[in-house]
Amino acid sequence: MDENKKCDKYEALYVFNGEDALYKHIKECPDCQNEHDKYMKISALLKEAAPLYFKKKKEQKVSSVKKIACCMLLIFGLTGAFLGFNIYNDNLYQNAWNDESYISSIGLPTDEYGLLDF
């Protein structure tokens, strides 16, 4: 092999030939040996980082569930408060309209709405 040229057979041997042909070539070629060592280091790092990645992913999932639960609680709480406030006000208005008007209570003539009638 020419000294200025780098071997580029590693990927082709890995994809198209079996492991035996790849390892045989790695023993003979220092360029492919260096590339193989680099990939093995990356693989080891990935295997080491995988549990941390999945732990973080699980924590994010739990965090997302907590956020959704808080939002739902807030929505239901505000809806309940709003409905309760409206029911309270409706009862106040019904009581105000059901009671005798002030004008009729002092003896002045009123119409069916409780307003002064001339």
VENLIN-V107989 format. One line per field, one symbol per residue. ss: DSSP state (h for helix, s for strand, l for the rest). burial: # if it has 9 or more other C-alpha atoms within 8 Angstrom, else .. A space follows every 10 residues. Layout:
ss: ???
burial: ???
This chain:
ss: lllllllllh hhhhhhllhh hhhhhhhhlh hhhhhhhhhh hhhhhhhhhh hhhhhhhhhh hhhhhhhhhh hhhhhhhhhh hhhhhhhhhh hhhhhhhhll lhhhhlllls lllllsll
burial: .........# .###..##.. ##..##..#. .##.##.... .......... .......... .......... .......... .......... .......... #.##....## ...###..
